[in-house]
Amino acid sequence: MHTRSLGTTGPQVSALGLGCMGMSALYGEADRSESIATVHAALEAGVTLLDTGDFYAMGHNEMLIGEALRTAPAARREQALLSVKFGALRDPDGGWSGYDGRPAAVKNFAAYSLQRLGVDHIDVYRISRVDPEVPIEETVGAIAELVEKGYVRHIGLSEVGADTIRRAAATAPISDLQIEYSLLSRGIEERILPTTRELGIAVTAYGVLSRGLISGHFSADRTLSPTDFRAHSPRFQGENLRHNLALVEALRKVADGKGVSVAQIAIAWVLSRGEDIVPLVGARTRERLAEALGALEVTLDEADLAAIEEAVPPGAAAGERYPAAQMAHLDSER
Ligand SMILES: NC(=O)c1ccc[n+]([C@@H]2O[C@H](COP(=O)([O-])OP(=O)(O)OC[C@H]3O[C@@H](n4cnc5c(N)ncnc54)[C@H](OP(=O)(O)O)[C@@H]3O)[C@@H](O)[C@H]2O)c1
């Protein structure tokens, strides 16, 4: 397994991380035993970074990972590095009601996560969205206290912009920024990526397949349940979807020419953007995981990169990456 460093202060991790969100929430029904088998297969293949959030189906995703770790061989369990997001407030109906980044809340979230995961420390801990009522210094400062006590090893950020990155990094060492980055979402290139690079912070990129849209497996006739994120995502609606799937077909021609799949070329493109970028892939079956891991063997030369950019030029996506109400929570979009 190729490895990359999570910034100048973070750990060495597998060049691809496994994002576990879809095993519990947001992309429709998932198969529990296949999810656990996928985590085991990832660890077996040398994946070390597992990403979750305490709010993914209200603790379900952490308990799933906890079970997968308990039932994995000891050596595999020990290699796992857990990246956990917190802060999103839920209700029993599954609704979302804001974010809580107060120091007491940070410690409370962490205490519950450690129990659900069945571990004595979290490797990277981060608030999923900035709490507008709490300065980032206070939230990061509370995680730094957890680092001092040994409950957390490293501090990460999620979906924040350049100014917040600087304020957080002035408070405590930051290992990585988790943020959406793909051929369809290149917004970080202008200000955010130069800032993380200046400060020695890595990027853990999510949505590298644009939530399945540029995986080559998505089609316009797919029926999505109302709880599926994509049922409300602007990029998956009507004319936007038709436009975006036409981009996928252009990308498919490049992939076919190289004898790889669309998902592999999309992941390989993100990998090619720099050694400081670690894609998190949302595979929830062993088959999809194997396909994603295949991207590590894809080499893109200048001609390939030019062909990819011609198929999917910067800014080509139709539709924002989140519905308007969720865009408003993104510090990274200010
Ligand atoms: N910090 C944040 O704000 C934030 C936000 C969202 C996600 N995340 C994290 O990032 C992780 C990755 O995000 P994501 O799940 O949205 O990303 P993604 O990898 O772009 O999308 C996953 C979707 O792609 C589909 N897919 C098709 N082929 C695939 C393949 N070969 N490998 C993997 N997936 C394939 C999956 O489909 P199937 O339907 O076939 O399973 C799944 O629905 C999440 O699991 C979560 O841990 C963080």
The ligand as a Tripos MOL2 file, in Angstrom:
@<TRIPOS>MOLECULE
LIG
   48    52     1     0     0
SMALL
NO_CHARGES

@<TRIPOS>ATOM
      1 N1        -16.3660   16.3360    5.9250 N.am      1 LIG1
      2 C1        -17.5010   16.2850    5.2890 C.2       1 LIG1
      3 O1        -18.2480   17.2680    5.2340 O.2       1 LIG1
      4 C2        -17.9090   15.0290    4.5730 C.ar      1 LIG1
      5 C3        -19.0550   15.0450    3.7620 C.ar      1 LIG1
      6 C4        -19.4010   13.8690    3.1140 C.ar      1 LIG1
      7 C5        -18.6320   12.7310    3.2600 C.ar      1 LIG1
      8 N2        -17.5310   12.7380    4.0710 N.ar      1 LIG1
      9 C6        -16.7130   11.5260    4.2700 C.3       1 LIG1
     10 O2        -16.1000   11.1910    3.0500 O.3       1 LIG1
     11 C7        -16.4130    9.8470    2.6950 C.3       1 LIG1
     12 C8        -16.4860    9.7240    1.1900 C.3       1 LIG1
     13 O3        -17.5490   10.5500    0.7040 O.3       1 LIG1
     14 P1        -18.6500    9.9980   -0.2470 P.3       1 LIG1
     15 O4        -19.0650    8.6700    0.2870 O.co2     1 LIG1
     16 O5        -19.6790   11.0190   -0.4750 O.co2     1 LIG1
     17 O6        -17.7990    9.8720   -1.5540 O.3       1 LIG1
     18 P2        -17.7980    9.2050   -2.9460 P.3       1 LIG1
     19 O7        -16.7390    8.1600   -2.8930 O.co2     1 LIG1
     20 O8        -17.7050   10.3060   -3.9290 O.co2     1 LIG1
     21 O9        -19.2120    8.5460   -3.1770 O.3       1 LIG1
     22 C9        -19.5880    7.3000   -2.7050 C.3       1 LIG1
     23 C10       -20.6680    6.7920   -3.6320 C.3       1 LIG1
     24 O10       -20.0430    6.4130   -4.8530 O.3       1 LIG1
     25 C11       -20.5150    5.1720   -5.2880 C.3       1 LIG1
     26 N3        -19.4450    4.3830   -5.9500 N.ar      1 LIG1
     27 C12       -19.4940    3.8440   -7.1760 C.ar      1 LIG1
     28 N4        -18.3640    3.2090   -7.4810 N.ar      1 LIG1
     29 C13       -17.5660    3.3180   -6.4140 C.ar      1 LIG1
     30 C14       -16.2710    2.8440   -6.1240 C.ar      1 LIG1
     31 N5        -15.5680    2.1210   -6.9770 N.pl3     1 LIG1
     32 N6        -15.7460    3.1220   -4.9380 N.ar      1 LIG1
     33 C15       -16.4420    3.8660   -4.0320 C.ar      1 LIG1
     34 N7        -17.6910    4.3370   -4.2490 N.ar      1 LIG1
     35 C16       -18.2510    4.0560   -5.4400 C.ar      1 LIG1
     36 C17       -21.0020    4.4620   -4.0470 C.3       1 LIG1
     37 O11       -22.0210    3.7220   -4.6140 O.3       1 LIG1
     38 P3        -22.8940    2.4850   -4.1520 P.3       1 LIG1
     39 O12       -24.2800    3.0410   -4.1640 O.co2     1 LIG1
     40 O13       -22.6420    1.4640   -5.1830 O.co2     1 LIG1
     41 O14       -22.4340    2.0850   -2.7960 O.co2     1 LIG1
     42 C18       -21.4110    5.5820   -3.1120 C.3       1 LIG1
     43 O15       -22.7900    5.8480   -3.3050 O.3       1 LIG1
     44 C19       -17.7200    9.5630    3.4180 C.3       1 LIG1
     45 O16       -17.9410    8.1810    3.5690 O.3       1 LIG1
     46 C20       -17.5090   10.2990    4.7100 C.3       1 LIG1
     47 O17       -16.7280    9.5080    5.6030 O.3       1 LIG1
     48 C21       -17.1660   13.8840    4.7010 C.ar      1 LIG1
@<TRIPOS>BOND
     1     1     2 1
     2     2     3 2
     3     2     4 1
     4     4     5 ar
     5     4    48 ar
     6     5     6 ar
     7     6     7 ar
     8     7     8 ar
     9     8     9 1
    10     8    48 ar
    11     9    10 1
    12     9    46 1
    13    10    11 1
    14    11    12 1
    15    11    44 1
    16    12    13 1
    17    13    14 1
    18    14    15 2
    19    14    16 1
    20    14    17 1
    21    17    18 1
    22    18    19 2
    23    18    20 1
    24    18    21 1
    25    21    22 1
    26    22    23 1
    27    23    24 1
    28    23    42 1
    29    24    25 1
    30    25    26 1
    31    25    36 1
    32    26    27 ar
    33    26    35 ar
    34    27    28 ar
    35    28    29 ar
    36    29    30 ar
    37    29    35 ar
    38    30    31 1
    39    30    32 ar
    40    32    33 ar
    41    33    34 ar
    42    34    35 ar
    43    36    37 1
    44    36    42 1
    45    37    38 1
    46    38    39 2
    47    38    40 1
    48    38    41 1
    49    42    43 1
    50    44    45 1
    51    44    46 1
    52    46    47 1
@<TRIPOS>SUBSTRUCTURE
     1 LIG1         1 GROUP 0 **** ****
